[in-house]
Every structure is written in C-alpha cells, then in structure tokens.
C-alpha cells in the first residue's frame, strides 16, 4: 500500500482496464483517491471496478472513446457531477502499429496511431486540465517511448504518434509553469505485464519495465515533493536500451 495520500482528490485514468492500467488503478486506489476509470470496453471496466472493490462513492467507470472530444466532454461532466472536482489525469492508452518501412505504411495506419496517442491526449487535456487550473493543483501524466525521439526504423506510425503526443505534453508543461499543475512523461520501452524480466531473464528484457515500477513513478509524481518536476521525460528502461 502506498504511503502517499490523495484523499479527497480525483484521479482520472484513461486506459484503466489494460495490463498497466489495472495495476496503476490499484496503486492509486491505495492512496485514498477517488477514481474515474475510462476505457472502451464496459465489461473490462466492470471487472476492474469489481476487483478494486472501492466504495461506490469513490469509483466511477465510464466507457468512452477518449479520442472523441464529445465523449471526453461528457465524461468530464459526469466526473465533476459525482466528485465535484478533478486533480490528476493519467493517460495509459496503448496501441502499436509498426514492422513496416515508411513506403509500406498505409495512411490509415498512421492516422490510427495519431488518433490513439495524440488526439486522445489532446481531447483529455482540453476537457480536464482547465478544472485543475481552477484548483491551482494538478498532475497530467502520460506514457511514451524512447522511440519517439530515437525511431529505430520500420516503426514509423508508432514513433510518429508518440512523438506528436510528446510535443503536445511538453507544450502543455511550458504553458502550465507557475500554475501548480504539472505535465510529465514516462518513457518505457516495453511494459512487462507478465514479469518476464524476473521469471525469464535475457538480454532483451533487461530494459523492460513492470507495471508496478511505472505505477510507483506515477505516484511519486503526484506527491507534493514532486511539485517542481514539470516537462520531464523520465526514462524507465534502464541502461541496456
């Protein structure tokens, strides 16, 4: 259980029901925060809410398309109606398209990555961050990849999507200076949901990052001690990348 207390604050987690999202949701639940769980699959959200077993007054599950401005605005209204405020946005929306050269990549594949990584973050930021500014306190946190700034080739849709998201987040951080609201990125190579780094160690997976390690960093960035961290790209992939 975390020693961080976010009691009375509301944490919005986009992509809550995924392998990372479910661990992060449990970590934030341990802080005493209210949780707004966003995702596309109502059944998975229901299962996550059941597993967290929070009091009804501390949990809200909303199935929506986080790249849709209309869906996100409706979600924001529902969150504010229930919790009367919101303070932390964690965007864990995942998706990968790659394995092809630029010449083999279809336009719709690039559009898909921009939709999942850039436009989802854009919609969430526009709808939620103004309410953090009203509170004069807030945290905006997103997961990116070292591929955004160092694309390896044959991976352009994913790298472009993440690079665009990073530009949005770093621009946001610059605009938030001095407001009490911060925006930061965690850079992860591979999310080790199965904990292969521990159970089946090899040269490749030594740079993978577990959901628990990512969640611990997310919690730290929500602490008062981390209030001066803004616009950071924090590497969580070790020295073997």
N, C-alpha and C positions, 0 to 999 in steps of 0.2 A: 504494500500500500504506500502511496506517495505521502510525503510529509508536507507537500505543497497544499495550501488551502485556497480553493477558488469558490468557496461557499458564497452563494448569492450572485455569482456570475454565471453567464450563459455561454456555453461553447457550442458553436455550430460546426459539425463535422460532415464535409461533403465526401462521398465515397466511403461512408461509415461501415458498410457491411462487407467490405473486402477483407483480404487476409491481413493487411496492415490496419485498415480502418477498425476492425473489431478489437484488435489489441489496443489501439490508440483510444478507442471509446471506453474500454475498461479502465485504462490508465487515467483518463480524465474523470471518469465516474468516481474514482477513488479520492479525488480532490474535493468532493462535495459539490461540484458544479452542476448546474442544470445542463442537460444535453439535448440538442436538436440534431437528430440523425437524418441525413439526407442521402438518397440513393435512388436508383431506377427501379429496383426490384422490391415490391411491397412485402413479399414473402420473406426475403432475406432480412429486411429491416425488422419485421415482426419477430423473427428468430433471434436477432441481435438484442432487441429490446427485452425479450424473454430471458435471454442469458444474462443480461446485465441486472435484471430484477430490481430496477430502481423504483422508488415510489412514483406514483402517477404524476405527482406534482413536479418531478424533476426530469421527466423524459418526454420527448415529442418526436415521433417518427413521421417523416414526410417523403413520400415517393414523388420525385420530380426529375425533370431534365435540367441539370444545373447549367447547361449552356443556353437555356432558353430564358431571356430576360423576363418574360411573363411568368414562367414557373417560379423563378427565383424571387420575384417581387411578391408573389402570392405566398411563398414560403416565409419570407421576411415578415409579412403581415401576421401570419399565423404564429410565428415565434414571438413577436412583440406582444401579440394579444395574450399569449399564455404566460410569458416570463417577464414582460414589461421592460425588457432591455436585452441587449446582446453585447458581448465583450470580446469573444475570441472566434476567429474563423480559421479552421484547419481544412485545407483542400487536399484531399488524398485521391483525387480522380486519376485513375490509371488507364493506360491504353498504349499499345505499341504496334507500329507498322514499320517494317524495315526488311532487310535481307535482299534489297534490290538496288541496282545503280539508279542514279538520277534519271537516266534515259529510259529505264524500265518502269519507273514510278508513275502511277496514274494520278491525274489531278485530284480525283475524288479521294485518294488515299492521303494526299497532303491536306486536303480540306478536312478530312476526318481528324487528323492529328491537331490541326489548328482549333477545330471545334472542341475537342476534348481537353486540350491543355491551355490554350489562350482564351477562347471565348467563354469557357466555363469559369475561369478565374476572373475574367472581366465582368461577367454578369454578377457573380457573387460579390465582388468588390464594390461595384456600383450600388448594389442593393443594401449591403450590410455595413460597410465602413462608415457612412455618414452617421449612423447611430452610435458607433464607437467614439466618433469625434464629439458627439453631444455629451458622452460620459467623460471625455478627456482621459480615457484609458482604453487600450485595446491592443490586440495582437492579431496579425494576419500571417499565417504560416503555410508554406507550400513545399511540396517535394519536387525536386528537379534532378538532373543528372549531369555528370561531368561531360557527357556527350553534347550538351547544349553549347559549350564553348570549345570543345575539342572533338568535333564529329569524326568518327573513325572511318567513314565511307560506308557505302551500302546500307545506310541508316538514315537517309536524309529526312523522311517525313517526321519521324520521332524527334530527331535533333532539332529540326526547324520548329516544331510545335513547342518543345521545351525552351528553346532559345527565345521565342516570342513571349512565352509566359514569363521568363526571367526578366525580359525588358520591361514588361508591364509591372512586375513586382518591384524592380529596382527604381522605376519611375515613381511608383506609389510611395516607396520608402523616402525618396527625396522630398515628395510633397507633404509627407507626414512629420517632418522634422519639427520638434518642439511642441507637438500636439499631445503627447502622452500615448499615442498609438504608434506601433512599430510594425514593420513588414520584413520578414526574413525567409530565406530559402535554405532547405537542407538538400545537399547533393548526395544522391545514392546511386550506386552502380546497379546492383541487383538486390531486391528485397528478399531476404532469406526466410520465407514463411515456414519452410519445412525444417529449418535449422540444420541444413546440410553442412554448414561450416564447422559445426560441432560434431555431428554424427558421422559425416563422410568427408573429412577434410582433404582438400587437394590444393594445388597451386592456384587454380582459377577461383575457387570460392573463398579464398582468404580475404578478398576485398568485398565480399558480400556483407550486407548489414541486416541484422534481425529486426523484426517489428518492435521488439522490446527496447532495443538501442535507439531506434528512431523515436519511439514514444517518450523515452526518458529525456531526449533532447528537446522535444516539443514542450514537455512540461517545464523544463528549465527556462525556456524562452518565454514562458508565461509568468515567471516569477518576478517579483519586484527587483531582485538583484540583476536581472537581465534587461532591465528597462532601458539601458543605454545602447543595447545591441539593435541596430537598425540598418537595413540594407545589406545584411551579411549573406554571403554564400558559404555555408558551413559544410565542409567535406566530411562525409561519414563513410568513406570507403577505404580507409587505411592507407598504407604506404605501398601497396603492391599493384595499384592500378597502372 
